[in-house]
Amino acid sequence: MLTYVFTSILAALLPLLFYQRIYYPFLWVDLKYYLKLRMYRKSLQARMQQGIITYLDCFLLQANRNPNKPFIIFENQMLTYQDVDLRSNQFANAFREAPLKQGNIVALLMCNEPDFICVWLGLSKLGCEVAFLNTNIKAKSLLHCIESCGAKTLVVGLDHLVKVVLPDLQKDNINVWVVHHSPVSEGFISLLDKVENMSTENKCGPLKVDIMSNFLFIFTSGTTGFPKAARVGHLKAIMSMAFFQMCGATSDDIIYITLPLYHMSASLLGIGGCIQLGATCVLKKKFSASQFWKDCVKYNVTVVQYIGELCRYLVNHTENSHRVWLAAGSGLRSDVWKAFAKRFRTITIREGYGLTEASIGFLNYTDEVGPIGRASYFNKLSVPFELLRYDTQTYEPFRTSSGRCVRAQIGDAGILVAPVTVLNPFLGYAGNKIQSEKKLIKDVFVMGDVYFNTGDLLMQDNRNFLYFRDRIGDTFRWKGENVSTMEVSEVLCFLNFIQEANVYGVTVPGYEGRVGMAAIVLNQGRTLHGPKLYDHLVETLPAFAWPWFLRIQTSLDVTETFKQQKGKLVQEGFNPEITKDHLYFLDITQKDYLLLNVSLYQDIVHGKIKL
């Protein structure tokens, strides 16, 4: 009888399992990730009930649990969790006598080093809100950034003192503390001499913190003007700390962070991820491709964090004796991903997506190459979002005659938006109400609803994978069609003589929209092969997406987080009198790229040569 029941159940289950494997092959992995995320959130709620509700609280928890565990390894220094706790107390006590207090805003301009973390945690113990300043900032932008976030105190590392124009800051009553043992000149306040005379005891006392209030200011890249100070709340910060844990890392891992600490990826996901796990962080002052794998071997690194094009530089600098098993980050292009995975077969890649301004984020927890995450039923329960159809002229969400937005179809790119809720708030940009309001879309599906506009174009395929397509502003329109710069870049990099490509659109007199142009770096020892490139474009891209102009460079301009910079390239266009780089023009009749001289340029801009 039991045998009959068992075989009957099995016979009923087998077709269901077969159906699931064919039509829902990722069901179990989706469910597993969903349950893992639920468990994290439950543990987070349990800790909050115990009074552990902030980034700082999580650090103090680890410092009490594992005081002697190595926390930061930097060059020849090793600081335990207790060492960082005690030194941050000294910073807090020094600032307390300044006097700084809860609610004060302090700008921080420092390189990657242990004292960046100690200063940050020390100020957090006072209840101050810290504004991370980009170390590549120019002097003229520094005052704008400080004013926009409302800081009245600046802590600056000695390396960046040259950017500080003291009279401008003094006019606004801004105190400048230099991370040095003695005053560098009149008007500056030395910090380290005071810190070293302070007690290591925490004299700040417990703080009452609203988890929905602001914790940090992190500045956007400012590609369209001055950087914007994005408010990052306590809730966002503590949720970000789960990144490495969700990727599968543990407290036994040694995590290598080369990204700048003023960037959310390094400070919240990176350092925060180490704190969440109770793991060890190997901190690098600056990324070095030639030193990367040597450091991984030297410090027994097991997990590395990447962003943007960083992995491209690592493919050609290898070390077989490393112990790295996980590379986690965001912004990894498919062509680089494939090359990296082929070269380092033992390293698992976990690609994610996130934003500084909001809590929307994804993680590709599968081994599928290319996606940034999944849009499964379970994931949309945890992270609600929508992809909206958009107007191809204005890049604004398309609205019907009734005024409502429309969801993008499967396979089509759409604007990623997320509902603004208690768990996904948007605190806005400090000192920039107009830009803050522009990020919100109202009455999307029903009257009164509010969504955060990421400004990113994503695509969901028929298997529920999500792919990053482009950022609004990078996509350009030519011949009535939208061109994805990312897609064209990937196509170009399939050719063996092209190492890197940065695609953008440039204006041509007499034409609407922008025509495609690409700044490319050739592989060492290789030359541009125009006919081969032309044949490749014919096979892979529609004619409207072809780059009509090429600019040969020895290296591409990238941001400190390895994102390609396009602004200057767009401004310079294809004028051979502006740049010393070799420029080429696509001659359809010859099926080749020809060297672009002044005479040819004049023929193009005066309409003698048609595009």
Solvent accessible surface area in square Angstrom, and as a share of the most:
residue,aa,sasa,rsa
1,M,180,0.80
2,L,153,0.76
3,T,101,0.59
4,Y,151,0.57
5,V,60,0.34
6,F,131,0.55
7,T,66,0.38
8,S,49,0.32
9,I,94,0.48
10,L,77,0.39
11,A,63,0.49
12,A,64,0.50
13,L,82,0.41
14,L,98,0.49
15,P,80,0.50
16,L,113,0.56
17,L,79,0.39
18,F,138,0.58
19,Y,113,0.43
20,Q,20,0.09
21,R,176,0.64
22,I,100,0.51
23,Y,137,0.52
24,Y,121,0.46
25,P,73,0.46
26,F,40,0.17
27,L,59,0.29
28,W,144,0.51
29,V,50,0.29
30,D,5,0.03
31,L,49,0.24
32,K,147,0.62
33,Y,29,0.11
34,Y,33,0.13
35,L,92,0.46
36,K,68,0.29
37,L,19,0.09
38,R,112,0.41
39,M,139,0.62
40,Y,4,0.02
41,R,70,0.25
42,K,121,0.51
43,S,54,0.35
44,L,7,0.03
45,Q,112,0.50
46,A,46,0.36
47,R,36,0.13
48,M,48,0.22
49,Q,162,0.72
50,Q,137,0.61
51,G,48,0.46
52,I,24,0.12
53,I,42,0.21
54,T,7,0.04
55,Y,1,0.00
56,L,18,0.09
57,D,35,0.18
58,C,2,0.01
59,F,0,0.00
60,L,46,0.23
61,L,28,0.14
62,Q,12,0.06
63,A,6,0.05
64,N,117,0.60
65,R,157,0.57
66,N,57,0.29
67,P,39,0.25
68,N,119,0.61
69,K,59,0.25
70,P,44,0.27
71,F,0,0.00
72,I,0,0.00
73,I,29,0.14
74,F,15,0.06
75,E,104,0.47
76,N,149,0.77
77,Q,91,0.40
78,M,99,0.44
79,L,19,0.09
80,T,17,0.10
81,Y,0,0.00
82,Q,77,0.34
83,D,57,0.30
84,V,1,0.00
85,D,23,0.12
86,L,66,0.33
87,R,55,0.20
88,S,0,0.00
89,N,7,0.04
90,Q,25,0.11
91,F,0,0.00
92,A,0,0.00
93,N,5,0.03
94,A,4,0.03
95,F,0,0.00
96,R,108,0.39
97,E,122,0.55
98,A,42,0.33
99,P,110,0.69
100,L,19,0.10
101,K,142,0.60
102,Q,90,0.40
103,G,44,0.42
104,N,45,0.23
105,I,37,0.19
106,V,0,0.00
107,A,0,0.00
108,L,1,0.00
109,L,0,0.00
110,M,2,0.01
111,C,25,0.15
112,N,6,0.03
113,E,51,0.23
114,P,8,0.05
115,D,18,0.09
116,F,1,0.00
117,I,1,0.00
118,C,0,0.00
119,V,0,0.00
120,W,1,0.00
121,L,2,0.01
122,G,0,0.00
123,L,0,0.00
124,S,10,0.06
125,K,4,0.02
126,L,12,0.06
127,G,17,0.16
128,C,6,0.04
129,E,38,0.17
130,V,1,0.00
131,A,0,0.00
132,F,1,0.00
133,L,1,0.01
134,N,35,0.18
135,T,20,0.12
136,N,82,0.42
137,I,11,0.06
138,K,138,0.58
139,A,43,0.34
140,K,162,0.69
141,S,14,0.09
142,L,3,0.01
143,L,45,0.22
144,H,58,0.26
145,C,2,0.01
146,I,0,0.00
147,E,94,0.42
148,S,23,0.15
149,C,6,0.04
150,G,40,0.39
151,A,3,0.02
152,K,116,0.49
153,T,5,0.03
154,L,0,0.00
155,V,0,0.00
156,V,0,0.00
157,G,5,0.05
158,L,82,0.41
159,D,88,0.46
160,H,18,0.08
161,L,30,0.15
162,V,134,0.77
163,K,40,0.17
164,V,14,0.08
165,V,65,0.37
166,L,24,0.12
167,P,85,0.53
168,D,50,0.26
169,L,3,0.01
170,Q,89,0.40
171,K,156,0.66
172,D,44,0.23
173,N,122,0.63
174,I,7,0.04
175,N,81,0.42
176,V,1,0.01
177,W,15,0.05
178,V,1,0.01
179,V,14,0.08
180,H,55,0.24
181,H,96,0.43
182,S,54,0.35
183,P,91,0.57
184,V,53,0.30
185,S,60,0.39
186,E,165,0.74
187,G,36,0.34
188,F,26,0.11
189,I,54,0.27
190,S,1,0.01
191,L,0,0.00
192,L,18,0.09
193,D,46,0.24
194,K,73,0.31
195,V,0,0.00
196,E,93,0.42
197,N,131,0.67
198,M,39,0.18
199,S,45,0.29
200,T,60,0.35
201,E,111,0.50
202,N,65,0.33
203,K,96,0.41
204,C,29,0.17
205,G,38,0.37
206,P,141,0.88
207,L,58,0.29
208,K,194,0.82
209,V,40,0.23
210,D,89,0.46
211,I,35,0.18
212,M,64,0.29
213,S,43,0.27
214,N,22,0.11
215,F,9,0.04
216,L,0,0.00
217,F,6,0.02
218,I,7,0.03
219,F,26,0.11
220,T,32,0.19
221,S,77,0.49
222,G,18,0.18
223,T,117,0.68
224,T,135,0.78
225,G,49,0.47
226,F,105,0.44
227,P,22,0.14
228,K,44,0.19
229,A,1,0.01
230,A,1,0.00
231,R,79,0.29
232,V,1,0.00
233,G,7,0.07
234,H,20,0.09
235,L,14,0.07
236,K,22,0.09
237,A,0,0.00
238,I,0,0.00
239,M,53,0.23
240,S,14,0.09
241,M,0,0.00
242,A,6,0.05
243,F,28,0.12
244,F,0,0.00
245,Q,51,0.23
246,M,14,0.06
247,C,8,0.05
248,G,33,0.31
249,A,5,0.04
250,T,70,0.41
251,S,48,0.31
252,D,128,0.66
253,D,11,0.06
254,I,38,0.19
255,I,0,0.00
256,Y,2,0.01
257,I,0,0.00
258,T,4,0.02
259,L,0,0.00
260,P,23,0.14
261,L,1,0.01
262,Y,14,0.05
263,H,38,0.17
264,M,14,0.06
265,S,10,0.06
266,A,0,0.00
267,S,0,0.00
268,L,0,0.00
269,L,31,0.15
270,G,0,0.00
271,I,0,0.00
272,G,0,0.00
273,G,0,0.00
274,C,0,0.00
275,I,0,0.00
276,Q,25,0.11
277,L,24,0.12
278,G,2,0.02
279,A,0,0.00
280,T,7,0.04
281,C,0,0.00
282,V,3,0.02
283,L,3,0.02
284,K,47,0.20
285,K,96,0.41
286,K,158,0.67
287,F,33,0.14
288,S,36,0.23
289,A,21,0.16
290,S,68,0.44
291,Q,66,0.29
292,F,1,0.01
293,W,5,0.02
294,K,121,0.51
295,D,7,0.04
296,C,0,0.00
297,V,56,0.32
298,K,130,0.55
299,Y,37,0.14
300,N,73,0.37
301,V,0,0.00
302,T,11,0.06
303,V,0,0.00
304,V,3,0.01
305,Q,2,0.01
306,Y,2,0.01
307,I,8,0.04
308,G,6,0.06
309,E,8,0.03
310,L,1,0.00
311,C,2,0.01
312,R,31,0.11
313,Y,57,0.22
314,L,1,0.01
315,V,31,0.18
316,N,120,0.61
317,H,76,0.34
318,T,56,0.33
319,E,58,0.26
320,N,131,0.67
321,S,73,0.47
322,H,30,0.13
323,R,138,0.50
324,V,4,0.02
325,W,89,0.31
326,L,0,0.00
327,A,0,0.00
328,A,0,0.00
329,G,5,0.05
330,S,30,0.19
331,G,43,0.41
332,L,7,0.04
333,R,17,0.06
334,S,27,0.18
335,D,19,0.10
336,V,4,0.03
337,W,10,0.03
338,K,104,0.44
339,A,45,0.35
340,F,1,0.00
341,A,35,0.27
342,K,143,0.61
343,R,90,0.33
344,F,11,0.04
345,R,189,0.69
346,T,111,0.65
347,I,11,0.06
348,T,44,0.26
349,I,14,0.07
350,R,35,0.13
351,E,3,0.01
352,G,4,0.04
353,Y,24,0.09
354,G,38,0.36
355,L,17,0.09
356,T,29,0.17
357,E,25,0.11
358,A,2,0.02
359,S,37,0.24
360,I,4,0.02
361,G,23,0.22
362,F,21,0.09
363,L,12,0.06
364,N,1,0.00
365,Y,20,0.07
366,T,11,0.06
367,D,120,0.62
368,E,51,0.23
369,V,56,0.32
370,G,11,0.11
371,P,0,0.00
372,I,10,0.05
373,G,0,0.00
374,R,10,0.04
375,A,6,0.04
376,S,5,0.03
377,Y,157,0.60
378,F,38,0.16
379,N,16,0.08
380,K,70,0.30
381,L,100,0.50
382,S,16,0.10
383,V,30,0.17
384,P,67,0.42
385,F,4,0.02
386,E,26,0.12
387,L,14,0.07
388,L,0,0.00
389,R,119,0.44
390,Y,28,0.11
391,D,52,0.27
392,T,50,0.29
393,Q,127,0.56
394,T,85,0.50
395,Y,34,0.13
396,E,103,0.46
397,P,16,0.10
398,F,68,0.28
399,R,90,0.33
400,T,55,0.32
401,S,128,0.83
402,S,83,0.53
403,G,25,0.24
404,R,63,0.23
405,C,8,0.05
406,V,43,0.25
407,R,131,0.48
408,A,21,0.16
409,Q,138,0.62
410,I,99,0.50
411,G,46,0.44
412,D,75,0.39
413,A,32,0.25
414,G,0,0.00
415,I,0,0.00
416,L,0,0.00
417,V,0,0.00
418,A,0,0.00
419,P,25,0.15
420,V,50,0.28
421,T,64,0.37
422,V,113,0.65
423,L,128,0.64
424,N,20,0.10
425,P,29,0.19
426,F,29,0.12
427,L,53,0.27
428,G,7,0.07
429,Y,6,0.02
430,A,5,0.04
431,G,73,0.70
432,N,47,0.24
433,K,151,0.64
434,I,122,0.62
435,Q,60,0.27
436,S,15,0.10
437,E,101,0.45
438,K,132,0.56
439,K,39,0.16
440,L,52,0.26
441,I,16,0.08
442,K,123,0.52
443,D,40,0.21
444,V,0,0.00
445,F,44,0.18
446,V,93,0.53
447,M,144,0.64
448,G,56,0.54
449,D,28,0.15
450,V,45,0.26
451,Y,26,0.10
452,F,2,0.01
453,N,22,0.11
454,T,7,0.04
455,G,16,0.15
456,D,0,0.00
457,L,4,0.02
458,L,0,0.00
459,M,24,0.11
460,Q,34,0.15
461,D,23,0.12
462,N,130,0.67
463,R,99,0.36
464,N,50,0.26
465,F,0,0.00
466,L,0,0.00
467,Y,35,0.13
468,F,41,0.17
469,R,85,0.31
470,D,4,0.02
471,R,98,0.36
472,I,50,0.25
473,G,54,0.52
474,D,42,0.22
475,T,6,0.03
476,F,4,0.02
477,R,54,0.20
478,W,4,0.01
479,K,115,0.49
480,G,46,0.44
481,E,77,0.35
482,N,42,0.22
483,V,2,0.01
484,S,20,0.13
485,T,4,0.02
486,M,40,0.18
487,E,88,0.40
488,V,1,0.01
489,S,3,0.02
490,E,33,0.15
491,V,16,0.09
492,L,0,0.00
493,C,21,0.13
494,F,123,0.51
495,L,12,0.06
496,N,81,0.42
497,F,4,0.02
498,I,5,0.02
499,Q,60,0.27
500,E,7,0.03
501,A,0,0.00
502,N,0,0.00
503,V,1,0.01
504,Y,3,0.01
505,G,0,0.00
506,V,1,0.01
507,T,96,0.56
508,V,4,0.02
509,P,78,0.49
510,G,87,0.84
511,Y,58,0.22
512,E,162,0.73
513,G,40,0.39
514,R,59,0.21
515,V,0,0.00
516,G,2,0.02
517,M,0,0.00
518,A,0,0.00
519,A,0,0.00
520,I,0,0.00
521,V,9,0.05
522,L,36,0.18
523,N,47,0.24
524,Q,181,0.81
525,G,78,0.75
526,R,108,0.39
527,T,108,0.63
528,L,34,0.17
529,H,93,0.42
530,G,6,0.05
531,P,61,0.38
532,K,83,0.35
533,L,0,0.00
534,Y,21,0.08
535,D,77,0.40
536,H,27,0.12
537,L,0,0.00
538,V,78,0.45
539,E,139,0.62
540,T,63,0.37
541,L,11,0.05
542,P,66,0.42
543,A,61,0.47
544,F,53,0.22
545,A,7,0.05
546,W,26,0.09
547,P,0,0.00
548,W,25,0.09
549,F,0,0.00
550,L,0,0.00
551,R,15,0.05
552,I,33,0.17
553,Q,26,0.12
554,T,134,0.78
555,S,74,0.47
556,L,15,0.07
557,D,70,0.36
558,V,44,0.26
559,T,21,0.12
560,E,52,0.23
561,T,4,0.02
562,F,23,0.10
563,K,92,0.39
564,Q,37,0.16
565,Q,86,0.38
566,K,34,0.14
567,G,46,0.44
568,K,131,0.55
569,L,6,0.03
570,V,50,0.29
571,Q,155,0.69
572,E,31,0.14
573,G,11,0.10
574,F,10,0.04
575,N,29,0.15
576,P,28,0.18
577,E,121,0.54
578,I,95,0.48
579,T,17,0.10
580,K,203,0.86
581,D,42,0.22
582,H,115,0.52
583,L,3,0.02
584,Y,43,0.16
585,F,7,0.03
586,L,0,0.00
587,D,27,0.14
588,I,67,0.34
589,T,126,0.73
590,Q,112,0.50
591,K,113,0.48
592,D,34,0.18
593,Y,10,0.04
594,L,50,0.25
595,L,100,0.50
596,L,7,0.04
597,N,84,0.43
598,V,65,0.37
599,S,75,0.49
600,L,32,0.16
601,Y,34,0.13
602,Q,69,0.31
603,D,42,0.22
604,I,0,0.00
605,V,27,0.15
606,H,128,0.57
607,G,26,0.25
608,K,155,0.66
609,I,48,0.24
610,K,151,0.64
611,L,22,0.11
